[in-house]
Amino acid sequence: MRRLADVRGVSYNEHGQYGGKVEIRYCYEQGEKFLVGWFEDYPEYSTQGVDIPDLEQHLLEIYSWIQDGTLEVKQRHRVLEVTG
């Protein structure tokens, strides 16, 4: 089962240091042995953890790599409005 959660109070400056606060939504599901998680906005980068705190620590690491340019953002997201 997939779940949606927030990582709160996370922000990095250009030096990789924690800065202000931002909320980052992520999804996770139970794998065979670990929780598997990814950011809604960056689904191409997933990670795993033994529990929620461990998973969030790994997600924070991925977030810092995205922010400092170590990881390239491959996907772009937009919203399509549909009237019916």
N, C-alpha and C positions, 0 to 999 in steps of 0.2 A: 504494500500500500504506500502510495506517495503522500508526503505531508509537506506543508509549506511552513516556513519559519522565518524569523528575522534575526539578523545579527545586528545588535544595537551598539552604539557608541564606538563605531569603527571609522577611522579616517587616518590617512597617511599624508604627510607632506612630501615634497620632492626629495627629501633625504631619507625616506622610509621610516620616519618617526611618526608616532601617533599625534594626530592633530585634533580638530573639532569632532563633532559627532555626525554620523550619517546612518541611516538604516538601509540594510542590504537584504533583499529577500532571496531565500534559497529554498530549494526543494530537496527532499531526501527520502530514501526508501531503505528498507532492511534488505541487505544482500544475504548470501548464505552465512557469512561469518561477521560481516561488518555493516555499518550504516554507510550508504553511498550518497553523497550530496553534490550539488552543483548550484550555481547562482542562476536565477531566472534569466538575467541579462547576458550570461556567459555560459550557456549550457554545454559548450564544447570542452569546458574544463571541469572535470569531476574529480572528486577525491573520496577518501573513506576514513572512517574513524570507528573506534570500538564503542563509543557512546557519544552523546550530543556535545559535551565539552571538547572531546578530542576531535570530532568532526569539525566543529566551529574553529578550532585552532588551525586545522589544515586549510579550511576555507579562507581564513584570514591571511594565511601565507599566499594562497593563490591570488587573493585580492591585492596584496601588496605587489606581487609580480605584474599584475595587470596595470596597476597605477604607475609603477616605475618603468614600464615598457619592456620588461623581461619577457612577458607573454604578449603576443600580438592578438588583438581582438579581431576574430575572423568573421563573426556574424554581426549584422546590424539588424535592429528591430524597429518596426513601425507598427502603428495601429491602423487597421482598415475599418472604416465606419460603413456599416451596411444598413440601409433603410428598407423596411419591408412593408 
